[in-house]
Amino acid sequence: GIQWLKTWGELADECGRSLIQTKDGGYMVVGNTASNSNSDVFLAKFDASGNLSWDKSWGNVNYQDNAFSVIQVDDGSYVVTGGTKSFSNSYGDAFLAKFDNSGNTSWIKTWGNGYSSIGSKVISTSDGGFAVVGNTYAYIDSHTLKSYILFTKFDNNGNISWGRIWDSTWTFGDDCGVSIAQSNDGGYVVNGLATESHYGANWLYGFDDYDTYMPDEYTGQSLIKYDSTGSMTWSKAYSFGLDQYSSFRGYIARSIAKTNDGGYVSAGYAGVELTPFVSKYDSGGNIAGCVSPICETLTSTTSSNLSVTATAQTLSSVSQNI
């Protein structure tokens, strides 16, 4: 049964988006709060009994900022990724921020591809750095925006080592990176969604507080394998045999992990009933032994180098108690 249940926040809206257990047996939650502004990033530390130890927020009263993923690193500090409009020169940038074990800001970096960008998942890497996956928007013609999977590698000080973008062959569809795992060979596997609509990326990880994207008839999931230097080894985009007449609709991946046999397992939800699903892949991204239309693989475009610049933000004024 439930051992304890806690609520936290002010009178405005709060949304917790990522939870981890901390090295001291407590918990860290990150997300967004409207207590002080339109939407600020928050960090909240709880002890093992669910009592609040401290909380912090940062952002600008006139803009939206969201945190989507948090990890704790070896020195006890926290690394968070998400999206910010407060510290952006465009419509929104991805951010990577490091906080000490009391929630004080160590550094914040923002980056993007000229329009709106978001970081949705961060992991620690074997070289002591960080890897972030998310999405970035760019114009494909004079009036049409398209979302691409954004994958960026950082060193342990938050400096960009390299960045990559990827998209499926659906010309007008959105692609969004949702999860990442480091593979046994030191490379990376990125998991995402591929849609034929313009709604996937912004609804799944956007500034509009949508947490659940309702899959359309052409929603599938993507897997992209990179080596340790960011060169793409292979990419897959599974349509799962669906078409516009399907009553089941698409699959939305939300998480990926490597397995003991060198393969990968992905989980998410599917269809209008949001049914949970799990799919297992071998080391080459194939669904082993599957010969049905559900294993149809779309031809995918190759990854390209991404020109991005990380910018350090002023550290003295971005963190405050909630």
ROVOSE-307050 format. One line per field, with one value per residue (C-alpha): residue number from 1; residue in one letter; chain; x, y, z. Coordinates in steps of 0.5 Angstrom, whole numbers, plus 2048, in hexadecimal, padded with zeros to 3 digits. Layout:
i = c(NUM, ...) $
aa = c(A, ...) $
ch = c(A, ...) $
xx = c(X, ...) $
yy = c(Y, ...) $
zz = c(Z, ...) $
//
This chain:
i = c(1, 2, 3, 4, 5, 6, 7, 8, 9, 10, 11, 12, 13, 14, 15, 16, 17, 18, 19, 20, 21, 22, 23, 24, 25, 26, 27, 28, 29, 30, 31, 32, 33, 34, 35, 36, 37, 38, 39, 40, 41, 42, 43, 44, 45, 46, 47, 48, 49, 50, 51, 52, 53, 54, 55, 56, 57, 58, 59, 60, 61, 62, 63, 64, 65, 66, 67, 68, 69, 70, 71, 72, 73, 74, 75, 76, 77, 78, 79, 80, 81, 82, 83, 84, 85, 86, 87, 88, 89, 90, 91, 92, 93, 94, 95, 96, 97, 98, 99, 100, 101, 102, 103, 104, 105, 106, 107, 108, 109, 110, 111, 112, 113, 114, 115, 116, 117, 118, 119, 120, 121, 122, 123, 124, 125, 126, 127, 128, 129, 130, 131, 132, 133, 134, 135, 136, 137, 138, 139, 140, 141, 142, 143, 144, 145, 146, 147, 148, 149, 150, 151, 152, 153, 154, 155, 156, 157, 158, 159, 160, 161, 162, 163, 164, 165, 166, 167, 168, 169, 170, 171, 172, 173, 174, 175, 176, 177, 178, 179, 180, 181, 182, 183, 184, 185, 186, 187, 188, 189, 190, 191, 192, 193, 194, 195, 196, 197, 198, 199, 200, 201, 202, 203, 204, 205, 206, 207, 208, 209, 210, 211, 212, 213, 214, 215, 216, 217, 218, 219, 220, 221, 222, 223, 224, 225, 226, 227, 228, 229, 230, 231, 232, 233, 234, 235, 236, 237, 238, 239, 240, 241, 242, 243, 244, 245, 246, 247, 248, 249, 250, 251, 252, 253, 254, 255, 256, 257, 258, 259, 260, 261, 262, 263, 264, 265, 266, 267, 268, 269, 270, 271, 272, 273, 274, 275, 276, 277, 278, 279, 280, 281, 282, 283, 284, 285, 286, 287, 288, 289, 290, 291, 292, 293, 294, 295, 296, 297, 298, 299, 300, 301, 302, 303, 304, 305, 306, 307, 308, 309, 310, 311, 312, 313, 314, 315, 316, 317, 318, 319, 320, 321, 322) $
aa = c(G, I, Q, W, L, K, T, W, G, E, L, A, D, E, C, G, R, S, L, I, Q, T, K, D, G, G, Y, M, V, V, G, N, T, A, S, N, S, N, S, D, V, F, L, A, K, F, D, A, S, G, N, L, S, W, D, K, S, W, G, N, V, N, Y, Q, D, N, A, F, S, V, I, Q, V, D, D, G, S, Y, V, V, T, G, G, T, K, S, F, S, N, S, Y, G, D, A, F, L, A, K, F, D, N, S, G, N, T, S, W, I, K, T, W, G, N, G, Y, S, S, I, G, S, K, V, I, S, T, S, D, G, G, F, A, V, V, G, N, T, Y, A, Y, I, D, S, H, T, L, K, S, Y, I, L, F, T, K, F, D, N, N, G, N, I, S, W, G, R, I, W, D, S, T, W, T, F, G, D, D, C, G, V, S, I, A, Q, S, N, D, G, G, Y, V, V, N, G, L, A, T, E, S, H, Y, G, A, N, W, L, Y, G, F, D, D, Y, D, T, Y, M, P, D, E, Y, T, G, Q, S, L, I, K, Y, D, S, T, G, S, M, T, W, S, K, A, Y, S, F, G, L, D, Q, Y, S, S, F, R, G, Y, I, A, R, S, I, A, K, T, N, D, G, G, Y, V, S, A, G, Y, A, G, V, E, L, T, P, F, V, S, K, Y, D, S, G, G, N, I, A, G, C, V, S, P, I, C, E, T, L, T, S, T, T, S, S, N, L, S, V, T, A, T, A, Q, T, L, S, S, V, S, Q, N, I) $
ch = c(A, A, A, A, A, A, A, A, A, A, A, A, A, A, A, A, A, A, A, A, A, A, A, A, A, A, A, A, A, A, A, A, A, A, A, A, A, A, A, A, A, A, A, A, A, A, A, A, A, A, A, A, A, A, A, A, A, A, A, A, A, A, A, A, A, A, A, A, A, A, A, A, A, A, A, A, A, A, A, A, A, A, A, A, A, A, A, A, A, A, A, A, A, A, A, A, A, A, A, A, A, A, A, A, A, A, A, A, A, A, A, A, A, A, A, A, A, A, A, A, A, A, A, A, A, A, A, A, A, A, A, A, A, A, A, A, A, A, A, A, A, A, A, A, A, A, A, A, A, A, A, A, A, A, A, A, A, A, A, A, A, A, A, A, A, A, A, A, A, A, A, A, A, A, A, A, A, A, A, A, A, A, A, A, A, A, A, A, A, A, A, A, A, A, A, A, A, A, A, A, A, A, A, A, A, A, A, A, A, A, A, A, A, A, A, A, A, A, A, A, A, A, A, A, A, A, A, A, A, A, A, A, A, A, A, A, A, A, A, A, A, A, A, A, A, A, A, A, A, A, A, A, A, A, A, A, A, A, A, A, A, A, A, A, A, A, A, A, A, A, A, A, A, A, A, A, A, A, A, A, A, A, A, A, A, A, A, A, A, A, A, A, A, A, A, A, A, A, A, A, A, A, A, A, A, A, A, A, A, A, A, A, A, A, A, A, A, A, A, A, A, A) $
xx = c(800, 802, 807, 806, 803, 806, 803, 808, 807, 803, 7FC, 7FE, 800, 806, 808, 80D, 810, 816, 818, 81E, 820, 826, 82D, 82A, 824, 81F, 81C, 81D, 817, 818, 813, 80F, 80C, 807, 808, 80C, 80B, 808, 80C, 813, 817, 817, 81C, 819, 81D, 819, 81C, 81B, 814, 812, 813, 815, 81C, 81D, 81A, 81D, 81A, 81D, 81A, 817, 810, 80E, 811, 810, 815, 814, 819, 818, 81E, 822, 828, 82D, 834, 83A, 83B, 834, 832, 82C, 82C, 826, 823, 81D, 81B, 81B, 819, 81B, 823, 822, 823, 81E, 817, 81A, 821, 822, 826, 82B, 82C, 830, 82E, 832, 82F, 82B, 828, 82D, 82F, 836, 834, 82F, 830, 82B, 82B, 827, 827, 824, 81D, 819, 81D, 81C, 820, 81C, 821, 828, 82C, 833, 838, 83E, 843, 840, 83C, 835, 831, 82A, 824, 81E, 81C, 81D, 819, 81B, 818, 817, 814, 812, 80C, 80D, 810, 813, 815, 81C, 81F, 824, 82A, 830, 836, 839, 840, 83F, 83F, 839, 83D, 83B, 83F, 83A, 833, 82F, 828, 824, 81D, 819, 817, 810, 811, 80C, 80C, 80F, 815, 816, 81C, 819, 81E, 825, 82A, 831, 833, 838, 83D, 83D, 838, 831, 82A, 825, 81D, 818, 811, 810, 80A, 806, 803, 806, 804, 808, 80E, 80B, 805, 80A, 80F, 80D, 80C, 804, 804, 802, 804, 801, 801, 7FB, 7FE, 7FB, 7FB, 802, 806, 80C, 812, 819, 820, 826, 82D, 833, 83A, 83E, 840, 839, 83A, 833, 834, 82C, 825, 81F, 818, 812, 80B, 808, 804, 7FF, 7FC, 7F6, 7F1, 7F4, 7EF, 7F5, 7F9, 800, 806, 809, 810, 811, 818, 81D, 822, 828, 827, 82C, 82C, 82F, 828, 823, 81C, 817, 811, 80B, 804, 7FF, 7F9, 7F3, 7F2, 7FA, 7FB, 802, 807, 80E, 812, 819, 81F, 825, 82C, 82A, 824, 820, 81A, 81C, 818, 813, 810, 809, 807, 808, 810, 810, 816, 816, 81C, 81F, 823, 82A, 82C, 830, 834, 831, 834, 832, 835, 835, 834, 836, 830, 831, 831, 82F, 828, 825, 824, 81F, 81B, 814) $
yy = c(800, 807, 809, 810, 816, 81D, 823, 829, 830, 837, 839, 839, 833, 82E, 828, 823, 820, 81C, 818, 815, 812, 816, 813, 814, 810, 816, 819, 81E, 821, 826, 829, 830, 834, 83A, 83D, 843, 844, 841, 83B, 83A, 834, 831, 82C, 829, 824, 820, 81B, 814, 815, 81A, 820, 826, 828, 82E, 830, 835, 838, 83D, 840, 847, 849, 84A, 844, 83C, 838, 830, 82B, 824, 81F, 81F, 81B, 81B, 81A, 817, 81E, 81E, 824, 824, 825, 827, 828, 82B, 831, 838, 83F, 843, 842, 841, 846, 842, 83F, 83A, 837, 830, 831, 82D, 82F, 82C, 82E, 82C, 827, 82D, 830, 835, 837, 834, 836, 836, 835, 837, 835, 834, 834, 83B, 83A, 836, 830, 82C, 826, 821, 81C, 81C, 816, 816, 813, 80F, 814, 819, 81D, 81D, 81B, 81F, 81D, 821, 825, 82B, 82F, 832, 834, 830, 835, 83C, 83B, 834, 831, 82A, 827, 823, 81E, 822, 81E, 822, 820, 824, 824, 824, 82C, 82C, 82E, 82B, 825, 824, 824, 820, 821, 81B, 81B, 815, 815, 818, 81F, 823, 81F, 820, 81C, 81D, 81A, 817, 812, 810, 80B, 80A, 803, 7FE, 800, 808, 80A, 80C, 80A, 810, 80E, 812, 813, 814, 817, 81A, 820, 826, 825, 81F, 823, 829, 825, 820, 825, 82C, 832, 831, 82C, 826, 820, 81B, 81B, 817, 813, 814, 80F, 810, 810, 80B, 80B, 80C, 809, 80C, 809, 80E, 80C, 810, 815, 817, 813, 80F, 808, 806, 809, 806, 809, 804, 805, 7FF, 7FD, 803, 807, 80C, 807, 804, 804, 803, 809, 80A, 809, 80E, 80C, 80F, 80B, 807, 802, 7FE, 7F6, 7F1, 7EE, 7F4, 7F6, 7FB, 7FC, 801, 803, 808, 808, 807, 808, 80C, 808, 80A, 803, 801, 7FE, 7FB, 7F9, 7F5, 7F7, 7F3, 7F7, 7F9, 7FC, 7F6, 7F3, 7EC, 7E7, 7EB, 7EA, 7EE, 7F5, 7F7, 7F7, 7FB, 800, 807, 809, 80F, 815, 815, 819, 820, 824, 82A, 830, 833, 837, 836, 83D, 83E, 841, 846, 842, 847, 848, 842, 83E, 83F, 83C, 83B) $
zz = c(800, 800, 805, 805, 800, 7FF, 7FC, 7FB, 7F7, 7F8, 7F6, 7EE, 7EA, 7EB, 7E7, 7E9, 7E2, 7E5, 7EB, 7EE, 7F4, 7F7, 7FA, 801, 800, 7FF, 7F9, 7F4, 7EF, 7EA, 7E5, 7E4, 7E9, 7E8, 7EF, 7ED, 7E6, 7E0, 7E0, 7E4, 7E5, 7EC, 7F0, 7F6, 7FB, 7FF, 805, 805, 809, 804, 808, 804, 805, 800, 7FA, 7F4, 7EE, 7E8, 7E2, 7E0, 7E2, 7DB, 7D8, 7D8, 7DB, 7DC, 7DE, 7DC, 7DE, 7E4, 7E6, 7EC, 7EB, 7EF, 7F3, 7F5, 7F1, 7EC, 7E4, 7E1, 7DA, 7D7, 7D3, 7D5, 7D2, 7D7, 7D5, 7CE, 7C8, 7C4, 7C5, 7CA, 7CB, 7CE, 7D5, 7D9, 7E0, 7E6, 7ED, 7F4, 7F9, 7FC, 7F6, 7F4, 7ED, 7EB, 7E3, 7DE, 7D7, 7D1, 7CA, 7C4, 7BC, 7BB, 7BD, 7C2, 7C6, 7CC, 7D0, 7D2, 7D5, 7D8, 7DA, 7DD, 7D8, 7D9, 7D8, 7DD, 7D9, 7D7, 7D1, 7D0, 7CB, 7C9, 7C3, 7BF, 7BA, 7B3, 7AD, 7A7, 7A3, 7A4, 7A8, 7AB, 7B1, 7B2, 7B8, 7B8, 7BE, 7C1, 7C4, 7C8, 7CB, 7D1, 7D5, 7DD, 7DD, 7D8, 7D2, 7CB, 7C8, 7C2, 7C0, 7BB, 7B8, 7B5, 7B2, 7AE, 7A7, 7A9, 7A5, 7A9, 7B0, 7B6, 7BA, 7C1, 7C5, 7CC, 7CF, 7CF, 7D1, 7D1, 7CD, 7CF, 7CA, 7CD, 7C7, 7C8, 7C6, 7C6, 7C6, 7C3, 7C0, 7B8, 7B6, 7B0, 7B3, 7B6, 7BD, 7C0, 7C2, 7C5, 7C9, 7CC, 7CE, 7CD, 7D0, 7D0, 7D6, 7D2, 7D5, 7D1, 7CA, 7C6, 7C1, 7BA, 7B4, 7B2, 7B9, 7BA, 7BE, 7BC, 7BE, 7BC, 7BE, 7BE, 7C0, 7C5, 7C1, 7BE, 7B8, 7B6, 7B6, 7B4, 7B4, 7B4, 7B4, 7B6, 7B3, 7B6, 7B0, 7B1, 7AC, 7AC, 7AC, 7B3, 7B9, 7BD, 7BB, 7BD, 7C2, 7C7, 7CA, 7D0, 7D3, 7D0, 7D4, 7D2, 7D4, 7D6, 7CF, 7CC, 7C9, 7CB, 7CE, 7CD, 7D1, 7D0, 7CE, 7C8, 7C5, 7C7, 7CD, 7CF, 7D0, 7D3, 7CE, 7CF, 7C9, 7C9, 7C3, 7C2, 7C2, 7BB, 7BC, 7B9, 7BC, 7BC, 7B9, 7B7, 7B0, 7B1, 7AE, 7B5, 7B4, 7AE, 7AD, 7AA, 7A6, 7AB, 7A9, 7AB, 7B1, 7B0, 7B4, 7B8, 7B9, 7C0, 7C5, 7CD, 7D0, 7D8, 7DB, 7E1, 7E7, 7ED, 7EC, 7E8, 7EF, 7F4, 7FA, 7F8) $
//
